[in-house]
């Protein structure tokens, strides 16, 4: 649990909610994330699929702020920041962090907010 606290609270700046010997509840940028202790870690996966979760920021400034914090805290970047799908409705900035338990976390900012849940006529989802 100490590693989880170091990464999520000290590294990312999440707030601690309730905790027990085997679990932590975190305020993950306004969303509840619960971490659970497990004695056996899953092996790291190759690539971002299928196992990752993410957070969408509604302002570029907020996305840049968490990017700067992750860099200044020396967090483990699984994929550095990049601009995906430039010029398309789905254009977005993204980066991935890997926590100490091999969970991949994506941080996104969409240039066009309507692309977050819209654009259903577009077939492309992800890189596969």
Z-matrix of the N, CA and C atoms (Angstrom, degrees):
N
C 1 1.455
C 2 1.533 1 109.53
N 3 1.315 2 116.25 1 -27.84
C 4 1.466 3 119.53 2 179.19
C 5 1.526 4 110.80 3 -63.23
N 6 1.333 5 117.30 4 -39.16
C 7 1.468 6 120.44 5 177.86
C 8 1.522 7 111.08 6 -65.87
N 9 1.316 8 116.61 7 -39.52
C 10 1.465 9 120.06 8 178.35
C 11 1.521 10 110.13 9 -63.44
N 12 1.321 11 116.98 10 -44.00
C 13 1.466 12 120.34 11 178.32
C 14 1.524 13 110.82 12 -62.38
N 15 1.317 14 116.80 13 -43.29
C 16 1.469 15 120.38 14 -179.00
C 17 1.526 16 110.80 15 -60.10
N 18 1.321 17 116.66 16 -46.37
C 19 1.462 18 120.45 17 -177.63
C 20 1.527 19 111.72 18 -70.95
N 21 1.332 20 116.78 19 -54.56
C 22 1.461 21 120.31 20 -171.46
C 23 1.528 22 113.49 21 -78.96
N 24 1.310 23 118.23 22 -39.70
C 25 1.467 24 120.38 23 -176.70
C 26 1.524 25 110.78 24 -86.91
N 27 1.318 26 116.47 25 -56.83
C 28 1.466 27 119.28 26 -177.31
C 29 1.525 28 111.67 27 -75.44
N 30 1.339 29 117.13 28 -39.67
C 31 1.457 30 120.59 29 -178.29
C 32 1.514 31 113.74 30 -74.66
N 33 1.331 32 116.56 31 -57.65
C 34 1.466 33 120.83 32 -176.03
C 35 1.523 34 113.97 33 -88.96
N 36 1.315 35 117.75 34 -19.19
C 37 1.462 36 120.00 35 -179.53
C 38 1.512 37 114.40 36 88.54
N 39 1.337 38 117.65 37 17.40
C 40 1.467 39 120.53 38 176.61
C 41 1.527 40 109.34 39 -68.42
N 42 1.327 41 115.54 40 156.16
C 43 1.464 42 120.73 41 177.92
C 44 1.523 43 109.57 42 -98.76
N 45 1.323 44 114.96 43 140.96
C 46 1.455 45 121.16 44 178.77
C 47 1.520 46 110.11 45 -82.26
N 48 1.320 47 115.19 46 132.19
C 49 1.459 48 121.20 47 171.90
C 50 1.518 49 108.01 48 -99.32
N 51 1.317 50 116.61 49 -130.71
C 52 1.460 51 120.13 50 177.72
C 53 1.528 52 109.94 51 -73.54
N 54 1.330 53 114.47 52 156.99
C 55 1.461 54 118.18 53 175.32
C 56 1.518 55 110.16 54 -149.64
N 57 1.308 56 114.21 55 153.29
C 58 1.459 57 121.57 56 173.23
C 59 1.528 58 106.66 57 -132.81
N 60 1.285 59 115.72 58 -174.72
C 61 1.461 60 120.28 59 179.39
C 62 1.529 61 111.28 60 -64.91
N 63 1.338 62 117.28 61 -25.96
C 64 1.462 63 121.41 62 -173.82
C 65 1.525 64 114.90 63 -117.84
N 66 1.336 65 118.21 64 3.64
C 67 1.467 66 118.96 65 -177.81
C 68 1.526 67 111.18 66 -156.94
N 69 1.326 68 114.67 67 152.81
C 70 1.467 69 122.81 68 173.62
C 71 1.515 70 108.29 69 -129.21
N 72 1.322 71 116.63 70 140.92
C 73 1.457 72 121.33 71 169.91
C 74 1.520 73 106.20 72 -106.70
N 75 1.332 74 115.63 73 127.68
C 76 1.456 75 121.61 74 -176.78
C 77 1.514 76 111.25 75 -119.32
N 78 1.328 77 115.67 76 144.27
C 79 1.459 78 121.67 77 167.80
C 80 1.520 79 105.22 78 -87.11
N 81 1.317 80 115.79 79 99.93
C 82 1.462 81 123.60 80 -176.95
C 83 1.521 82 108.32 81 -96.54
N 84 1.338 83 115.52 82 79.91
C 85 1.464 84 122.28 83 179.18
C 86 1.526 85 111.53 84 56.51
N 87 1.338 86 115.28 85 45.93
C 88 1.457 87 121.09 86 177.74
C 89 1.518 88 114.62 87 90.20
N 90 1.317 89 117.82 88 1.10
C 91 1.460 90 122.80 89 179.29
C 92 1.522 91 108.76 90 -122.85
N 93 1.315 92 116.25 91 144.56
C 94 1.457 93 119.99 92 -179.90
C 95 1.525 94 110.27 93 -82.91
N 96 1.316 95 115.75 94 126.63
C 97 1.463 96 122.49 95 172.01
C 98 1.522 97 106.72 96 -123.09
N 99 1.316 98 115.84 97 132.96
C 100 1.458 99 121.14 98 179.06
C 101 1.525 100 107.88 99 -113.28
N 102 1.317 101 115.83 100 126.17
C 103 1.459 102 120.62 101 175.38
C 104 1.520 103 107.95 102 -101.93
N 105 1.318 104 115.72 103 141.35
C 106 1.460 105 121.33 104 179.57
C 107 1.519 106 109.26 105 -124.73
N 108 1.318 107 115.91 106 138.38
C 109 1.458 108 120.97 107 176.72
C 110 1.519 109 109.78 108 -71.62
N 111 1.315 110 115.50 109 138.30
C 112 1.454 111 121.45 110 171.32
C 113 1.525 112 107.45 111 -139.90
N 114 1.321 113 117.62 112 136.37
C 115 1.465 114 118.83 113 -177.22
C 116 1.530 115 113.37 114 -71.71
N 117 1.324 116 117.35 115 -23.51
C 118 1.464 117 121.17 116 -177.38
C 119 1.519 118 110.11 117 -117.44
N 120 1.321 119 116.16 118 116.46
C 121 1.459 120 120.07 119 178.29
C 122 1.517 121 110.23 120 -78.17
N 123 1.336 122 117.08 121 144.96
C 124 1.460 123 118.72 122 171.72
C 125 1.528 124 108.44 123 -69.73
N 126 1.315 125 117.33 124 154.32
C 127 1.467 126 118.28 125 177.64
C 128 1.531 127 109.94 126 -68.72
N 129 1.323 128 117.29 127 152.59
C 130 1.466 129 118.69 128 175.95
C 131 1.526 130 109.42 129 -61.60
N 132 1.324 131 116.11 130 142.71
C 133 1.459 132 118.76 131 177.76
C 134 1.519 133 109.27 132 -89.71
N 135 1.316 134 115.60 133 161.16
C 136 1.459 135 121.27 134 176.59
C 137 1.521 136 107.63 135 -98.03
N 138 1.307 137 116.81 136 112.94
C 139 1.456 138 120.96 137 -177.78
C 140 1.518 139 111.34 138 91.57
N 141 1.332 140 114.74 139 171.74
C 142 1.464 141 119.64 140 -175.90
C 143 1.525 142 113.54 141 -83.70
N 144 1.331 143 117.12 142 -14.01
C 145 1.459 144 120.36 143 -179.06
C 146 1.517 145 109.38 144 -103.64
N 147 1.311 146 118.76 145 143.88
C 148 1.452 147 127.07 146 6.37
C 149 1.523 148 113.44 147 -97.19
N 150 1.330 149 118.26 148 -9.28
C 151 1.461 150 119.99 149 -164.06
C 152 1.525 151 111.19 150 -104.06
N 153 1.319 152 116.62 151 97.07
C 154 1.465 153 121.53 152 169.05
C 155 1.522 154 108.31 153 -157.15
N 156 1.326 155 115.48 154 160.93
C 157 1.454 156 119.84 155 172.17
C 158 1.507 157 106.90 156 -133.33
N 159 1.323 158 116.26 157 165.72
C 160 1.448 159 117.69 158 -174.58
C 161 1.504 160 114.14 159 -149.18
N 162 1.310 161 111.92 160 174.79
C 163 1.454 162 121.96 161 -178.68
C 164 1.516 163 107.85 162 -135.50
N 165 1.326 164 116.38 163 136.00
C 166 1.461 165 121.80 164 177.90
C 167 1.515 166 108.53 165 -106.45
N 168 1.319 167 115.74 166 128.70
C 169 1.461 168 121.56 167 176.32
C 170 1.517 169 108.79 168 -95.73
N 171 1.322 170 116.39 169 143.40
C 172 1.467 171 120.66 170 -177.18
C 173 1.518 172 112.76 171 -91.06
N 174 1.333 173 117.77 172 -10.24
C 175 1.467 174 120.03 173 174.69
C 176 1.524 175 108.74 174 -130.87
N 177 1.322 176 115.23 175 146.07
C 178 1.456 177 120.72 176 177.20
C 179 1.523 178 110.41 177 -62.06
N 180 1.326 179 116.31 178 -35.78
C 181 1.464 180 120.35 179 -179.24
C 182 1.531 181 111.43 180 -62.27
N 183 1.325 182 117.57 181 -42.16
C 184 1.469 183 120.31 182 178.41
C 185 1.530 184 110.95 183 -64.43
N 186 1.334 185 116.82 184 -41.49
C 187 1.463 186 121.22 185 178.00
C 188 1.532 187 110.27 186 -62.42
N 189 1.328 188 116.35 187 -44.62
C 190 1.465 189 120.70 188 179.39
C 191 1.530 190 111.23 189 -64.19
N 192 1.324 191 116.50 190 -35.20
C 193 1.465 192 120.81 191 179.93
C 194 1.535 193 111.11 192 -64.64
N 195 1.332 194 117.43 193 -45.08
C 196 1.467 195 118.92 194 179.94
C 197 1.522 196 110.50 195 -71.47
N 198 1.323 197 117.81 196 -32.60
C 199 1.467 198 121.06 197 174.73
C 200 1.529 199 110.10 198 -61.41
N 201 1.328 200 116.48 199 -47.72
C 202 1.468 201 120.91 200 179.58
C 203 1.528 202 110.87 201 -62.65
N 204 1.326 203 116.96 202 -40.28
C 205 1.471 204 119.87 203 179.34
C 206 1.526 205 110.59 204 -64.60
N 207 1.326 206 116.71 205 -44.84
C 208 1.466 207 120.05 206 179.90
C 209 1.527 208 110.73 207 -59.38
N 210 1.323 209 116.24 208 -40.55
C 211 1.469 210 119.81 209 178.35
C 212 1.524 211 111.01 210 -67.28
N 213 1.330 212 116.74 211 -46.49
C 214 1.469 213 119.78 212 -176.63
C 215 1.529 214 112.13 213 -67.04
N 216 1.338 215 116.98 214 -27.39
C 217 1.465 216 121.11 215 178.79
C 218 1.531 217 112.15 216 -87.16
N 219 1.325 218 116.65 217 -3.14
C 220 1.460 219 120.22 218 179.06
C 221 1.515 220 113.77 219 68.00
N 222 1.346 221 116.73 220 32.27
C 223 1.462 222 119.81 221 -179.78
C 224 1.525 223 110.14 222 -71.15
N 225 1.316 224 115.64 223 158.59
C 226 1.459 225 122.60 224 -174.95
C 227 1.532 226 110.73 225 -81.01
N 228 1.328 227 116.66 226 107.30
C 229 1.460 228 121.51 227 176.81
C 230 1.521 229 108.74 228 -81.88
N 231 1.325 230 115.91 229 118.62
C 232 1.460 231 120.45 230 174.84
C 233 1.521 232 109.17 231 -78.11
N 234 1.337 233 116.11 232 -40.01
C 235 1.465 234 122.75 233 171.84
C 236 1.516 235 107.36 234 -137.80
N 237 1.336 236 117.59 235 132.36
C 238 1.467 237 120.02 236 -179.96
C 239 1.526 238 111.02 237 -71.03
N 240 1.316 239 115.01 238 170.49
C 241 1.457 240 119.24 239 -179.43
C 242 1.523 241 110.43 240 -64.06
N 243 1.331 242 114.24 241 144.70
C 244 1.463 243 120.08 242 177.11
C 245 1.517 244 109.12 243 -157.99
N 246 1.322 245 114.66 244 162.99
C 247 1.462 246 122.39 245 175.31
C 248 1.518 247 107.01 246 -100.88
N 249 1.323 248 116.48 247 123.37
C 250 1.469 249 121.19 248 -179.96
C 251 1.519 250 109.95 249 -107.68
N 252 1.291 251 115.57 250 145.84
C 253 1.466 252 124.72 251 176.37
C 254 1.531 253 112.67 252 53.73
N 255 1.352 254 117.95 253 48.66
C 256 1.473 255 119.67 254 -178.01
C 257 1.524 256 111.77 255 -58.24
N 258 1.327 257 114.36 256 137.99
C 259 1.456 258 121.21 257 178.09
C 260 1.517 259 115.03 258 83.62
N 261 1.323 260 117.60 259 -9.01
C 262 1.462 261 120.69 260 179.13
C 263 1.524 262 109.84 261 -98.61
N 264 1.304 263 116.43 262 164.86
C 265 1.464 264 121.06 263 178.08
C 266 1.537 265 110.35 264 -60.32
N 267 1.326 266 116.84 265 -27.98
C 268 1.464 267 122.04 266 -178.63
C 269 1.537 268 113.27 267 -89.11
N 270 1.318 269 117.46 268 11.63
C 271 1.469 270 120.76 269 178.84
C 272 1.525 271 110.02 270 -55.43
N 273 1.321 272 115.31 271 130.69
C 274 1.466 273 119.01 272 176.63
C 275 1.521 274 111.24 273 -155.38
N 276 1.321 275 114.10 274 155.33
C 277 1.465 276 122.27 275 174.52
C 278 1.522 277 106.75 276 -96.59
N 279 1.320 278 115.85 277 141.29
C 280 1.453 279 120.08 278 -175.14
C 281 1.522 280 111.23 279 -150.29
N 282 1.308 281 115.88 280 153.72
C 283 1.462 282 122.84 281 165.07
C 284 1.522 283 107.51 282 -152.94
N 285 1.321 284 115.35 283 158.06
C 286 1.463 285 122.28 284 -179.20
C 287 1.517 286 109.94 285 -121.14
N 288 1.309 287 115.58 286 135.72
C 289 1.456 288 122.09 287 170.74
C 290 1.528 289 108.61 288 -110.66
N 291 1.328 290 115.72 289 152.36
C 292 1.464 291 121.31 290 172.10
C 293 1.521 292 107.09 291 -114.70
N 294 1.327 293 116.42 292 125.04
C 295 1.466 294 118.41 293 177.34
C 296 1.532 295 109.16 294 -80.67
N 297 1.319 296 118.59 295 174.40
C 298 1.470 297 120.33 296 -176.87
C 299 1.526 298 114.52 297 -63.90
N 300 1.327 299 117.00 298 -7.44
C 301 1.462 300 121.58 299 -175.29
C 302 1.522 301 111.86 300 -111.24
N 303 1.328 302 116.16 301 14.28
C 304 1.465 303 124.36 302 177.65
C 305 1.525 304 113.48 303 74.09
N 306 1.334 305 117.84 304 15.69
C 307 1.462 306 120.22 305 172.77
C 308 1.522 307 107.94 306 -79.88
N 309 1.318 308 116.68 307 133.27
C 310 1.458 309 121.63 308 178.28
C 311 1.516 310 109.02 309 -99.62
N 312 1.327 311 115.18 310 132.81
C 313 1.460 312 121.39 311 -176.50
C 314 1.517 313 108.10 312 -124.87
N 315 1.327 314 115.78 313 125.62
C 316 1.469 315 121.09 314 -179.88
C 317 1.525 316 109.59 315 -103.04
N 318 1.319 317 115.57 316 138.57
C 319 1.462 318 123.10 317 177.65
C 320 1.519 319 107.06 318 -120.27
N 321 1.350 320 116.83 319 121.56
C 322 1.466 321 121.52 320 -173.03
C 323 1.517 322 111.84 321 -126.71
N 324 1.330 323 113.88 322 152.48
C 325 1.460 324 122.06 323 165.76
C 326 1.519 325 106.91 324 -136.97
N 327 1.335 326 116.67 325 119.85
C 328 1.461 327 122.26 326 177.72
C 329 1.519 328 110.24 327 -87.44
N 330 1.332 329 116.23 328 133.09
C 331 1.466 330 121.25 329 176.86
C 332 1.522 331 111.13 330 -66.61
N 333 1.326 332 116.17 331 -30.80
C 334 1.470 333 122.35 332 -179.69
C 335 1.531 334 107.68 333 -121.30
N 336 1.336 335 117.96 334 103.52
C 337 1.468 336 120.63 335 -174.82
C 338 1.528 337 114.17 336 -54.83
N 339 1.327 338 117.28 337 -28.81
C 340 1.467 339 119.24 338 -179.05
C 341 1.528 340 111.98 339 -65.53
N 342 1.318 341 117.73 340 -15.83
C 343 1.468 342 120.78 341 179.46
C 344 1.524 343 112.38 342 -76.73
N 345 1.314 344 117.94 343 -15.94
C 346 1.467 345 120.21 344 -176.36
C 347 1.530 346 110.51 345 -58.52
N 348 1.313 347 117.23 346 -50.30
C 349 1.460 348 120.73 347 178.67
C 350 1.520 349 112.56 348 -120.10
N 351 1.322 350 116.36 349 -2.55
C 352 1.459 351 120.37 350 -179.25
C 353 1.517 352 111.54 351 -96.92
N 354 1.325 353 114.70 352 -163.23
C 355 1.457 354 120.50 353 179.06
C 356 1.511 355 113.50 354 67.83
N 357 1.320 356 116.03 355 32.23
C 358 1.464 357 119.17 356 -176.93
C 359 1.523 358 112.65 357 -63.55
N 360 1.333 359 116.67 358 -17.99
C 361 1.463 360 119.50 359 177.98
C 362 1.527 361 111.80 360 -74.57
N 363 1.317 362 117.47 361 -13.41
C 364 1.465 363 121.65 362 179.51
C 365 1.523 364 109.95 363 -85.11
N 366 1.304 365 116.15 364 133.97
C 367 1.465 366 120.34 365 -176.73
C 368 1.519 367 112.95 366 -85.83
N 369 1.333 368 117.52 367 -21.11
C 370 1.466 369 119.16 368 -173.94
C 371 1.524 370 111.88 369 -79.01
N 372 1.324 371 114.52 370 122.06
C 373 1.464 372 122.39 371 173.02
C 374 1.521 373 105.36 372 -132.79
N 375 1.306 374 117.29 373 114.65
C 376 1.459 375 120.42 374 -178.59
C 377 1.513 376 112.31 375 74.07
N 378 1.326 377 115.26 376 -162.29
C 379 1.462 378 121.73 377 -175.42
C 380 1.520 379 113.87 378 -106.26
N 381 1.307 380 118.49 379 2.26
C 382 1.465 381 119.27 380 -177.44
C 383 1.500 382 111.39 381 -95.64
